[in-house]
Amino acid sequence: MKKTILLLFGLLLASDSLSAQEKGQFVLQAEANAGIMFCYPYQGTFNSIDLEGAVGPVFRYQMTDRLGVGIGANYCVHQFLQYLPVFADAKYSFGSGNSKPYAELRAGYALSLKKVDTWAESGYSLYYSVEGFYSQLILGYSIGHSDFGIGGQLVNLKDEGIEFGDGATGSHPFVKNRLKPGVFLHYAYSFRLRK
């Protein structure tokens, strides 16, 4: 088993030396994230931790040997919610060579694909969706074509609903937007396209 792992690691490093990122090169990155989002829908305190996963592409242009900028989109599933963030991406590599640390920053807009209808005991009918502001910061290490990282994100959880009052006050529609933090593990594989 150890020999197999060492062989795979050696092949990864050897294949990496054939195609380092260069200025003027285009990169297509396929990625997957798995993590958790902290939710606090009622009293402003953390009362749930929800699983979340995402897959998607990023298309990047290497402006220098260290800095690449691009655009991307991920299909995200958060418990019963689904959303599609579309974002601008900037990745900076620290150092040169084929194995190096990096930082990646993203900002964009999340489009809701699926809402959840719930009933709160406090007299609200709610529709939850992830829609609006979206951002991520990923810190990691590149080895060849592969990126391994850990990230943090902020997404907008939108609460839409109706508050039911007593007979005298009737019902009142409302919309609340709250930024929700999350953390995740990140893996990406880059296909480096020829200039």
C-alpha positions in Angstrom: 0.0 0.0 0.0 2.8 2.4 0.9 4.6 1.7 -2.4 1.4 2.4 -4.3 0.9 5.8 -2.6 4.6 6.7 -3.2 4.3 5.7 -6.8 1.1 7.8 -7.3 2.7 10.8 -5.6 5.9 10.5 -7.7 3.8 10.3 -10.9 1.8 13.4 -9.8 5.0 15.4 -9.3 6.6 14.1 -12.5 3.6 15.0 -14.7 3.5 18.4 -13.0 6.9 19.4 -14.2 5.6 19.1 -17.8 3.1 22.0 -17.6 3.6 24.8 -15.0 1.3 27.8 -15.1 2.7 30.5 -17.4 1.8 34.1 -18.1 -0.8 34.3 -20.9 -2.0 30.7 -20.4 -5.7 29.7 -19.9 -6.7 27.3 -17.2 -9.9 25.3 -16.8 -10.3 24.2 -13.2 -12.8 21.5 -12.2 -13.5 21.5 -8.4 -15.4 20.0 -5.6 -16.1 21.4 -2.1 -17.5 19.7 1.0 -18.2 21.5 4.3 -20.7 23.0 6.7 -22.8 26.2 7.0 -23.7 27.7 10.3 -27.4 28.8 10.4 -29.2 30.9 13.0 -32.7 31.5 11.5 -34.6 32.6 14.6 -32.9 34.2 17.6 -29.6 35.4 16.0 -27.6 32.6 17.7 -26.1 29.5 16.0 -28.7 26.7 16.4 -27.9 24.4 13.5 -24.9 23.3 11.5 -25.9 22.1 8.0 -23.9 20.0 5.5 -23.1 21.6 2.2 -21.4 20.4 -1.0 -20.5 22.0 -4.4 -19.1 21.1 -7.8 -18.3 23.3 -10.7 -15.8 24.9 -13.1 -13.6 28.0 -13.0 -12.1 29.4 -16.2 -9.0 31.5 -15.5 -6.4 33.5 -17.4 -2.9 33.7 -16.0 -2.0 37.4 -16.0 1.4 36.7 -14.5 3.2 33.4 -13.5 1.6 34.0 -10.0 -1.7 35.8 -10.6 -4.7 34.4 -12.5 -8.2 35.9 -12.8 -11.3 34.4 -14.2 -15.0 33.5 -13.7 -16.7 30.5 -12.4 -20.0 28.8 -11.2 -20.7 26.1 -8.7 -23.8 23.9 -8.2 -24.3 23.9 -4.5 -26.6 21.7 -2.3 -27.1 22.8 1.3 -29.4 20.4 3.2 -32.6 20.8 1.2 -31.6 24.1 -0.5 -30.0 24.3 -3.9 -28.3 27.3 -5.4 -25.9 28.4 -8.2 -23.3 31.0 -7.4 -21.7 32.9 -10.3 -18.5 34.7 -9.3 -15.3 36.5 -10.3 -12.2 34.6 -9.2 -8.6 35.7 -8.4 -5.9 33.2 -7.5 -2.4 34.2 -6.3 0.4 31.6 -5.9 3.2 32.3 -3.4 6.5 31.3 -4.8 7.5 29.6 -8.0 7.7 26.1 -9.2 5.1 23.4 -9.4 4.4 22.9 -5.7 3.5 26.1 -3.9 0.9 27.7 -1.5 -1.9 29.8 -2.9 -4.8 32.1 -1.9 -8.0 32.4 -3.9 -10.7 35.0 -3.5 -14.1 34.9 -5.0 -17.1 37.3 -5.0 -20.4 37.1 -6.9 -24.1 36.4 -6.8 -26.0 33.2 -5.8 -29.1 32.3 -7.8 -31.7 30.2 -5.9 -32.6 26.9 -7.5 -34.7 25.4 -4.8 -36.5 26.9 -1.8 -37.7 25.2 1.4 -41.1 25.9 3.0 -41.2 25.6 6.8 -43.5 26.5 9.6 -42.0 28.1 12.7 -43.7 27.6 16.1 -43.4 31.3 16.7 -46.2 32.0 14.2 -44.3 32.4 10.9 -44.6 30.7 7.6 -41.2 30.8 6.0 -39.6 30.2 2.6 -35.8 29.8 2.9 -33.5 30.2 -0.1 -29.8 31.1 -0.7 -29.9 34.1 -3.0 -27.8 37.2 -3.3 -24.3 38.0 -2.1 -21.7 35.2 -2.3 -18.0 35.2 -1.4 -15.2 32.7 -0.6 -11.6 32.8 0.5 -9.6 29.6 0.0 -6.1 29.0 1.3 -4.2 25.9 0.1 -1.3 24.2 -1.5 -0.9 23.3 -5.2 0.9 20.1 -6.2 1.1 19.8 -9.9 -2.4 20.1 -11.4 -4.1 19.5 -8.1 -5.1 22.1 -5.5 -5.8 21.1 -1.9 -7.3 23.8 0.4 -9.5 24.9 3.2 -12.0 27.8 2.8 -14.5 30.1 4.3 -17.5 31.6 2.8 -20.4 34.0 3.3 -23.7 33.5 1.5 -27.0 35.3 1.8 -29.8 33.2 3.3 -33.1 34.9 2.4 -36.1 34.4 4.6 -39.5 35.2 3.0 -42.7 34.6 4.7 -45.9 35.7 6.4 -46.2 36.6 10.1 -49.6 35.6 11.4 -51.0 38.0 14.0 -54.1 37.8 16.1 -57.5 38.4 14.5 -57.1 42.2 14.9 -53.8 42.5 13.1 -54.0 39.9 10.4 -50.9 38.7 8.5 -47.8 40.6 7.5 -45.4 39.6 4.7 -41.7 40.1 5.3 -38.3 39.4 3.8 -35.1 39.0 5.9 -31.6 38.7 4.5 -28.8 37.3 6.6 -25.2 36.5 5.8 -24.4 32.9 6.8 -20.8 31.8 7.4 -19.4 28.4 6.3 -16.2 26.4 6.2 -15.2 23.7 3.7 -12.5 21.5 2.3 -11.5 22.2 -1.3 -10.1 20.1 -4.1 -9.5 21.2 -7.7 -7.8 19.9 -10.8 -6.5 22.3 -13.4 -6.4 21.6 -17.1 -3.8 23.9 -18.5 -4.6 24.9 -22.1 -1.9 25.7 -24.5 -1.2 29.4 -25.4 
